[in-house]
Amino acid sequence: MKTLLELLRIVIIFTFFGTLGGGNQGMSIC
């Protein structure tokens, strides 16, 4: 399993790209 820091990093990255993609539209990629 990935470490907690790695999981947090992934969440932050997806949130960042989600904001660039226009919020929910970007998060729907997950």
Phi, psi and omega in degrees: 000152178285155179285165182298320180297322179294320179295318179297321180297318179296317180298316180297318180296314180295323179294321180296310180291330178296322179293319179294324182281353179102042175072244186300327180298319180289320182290336182293347180293330183305000000 
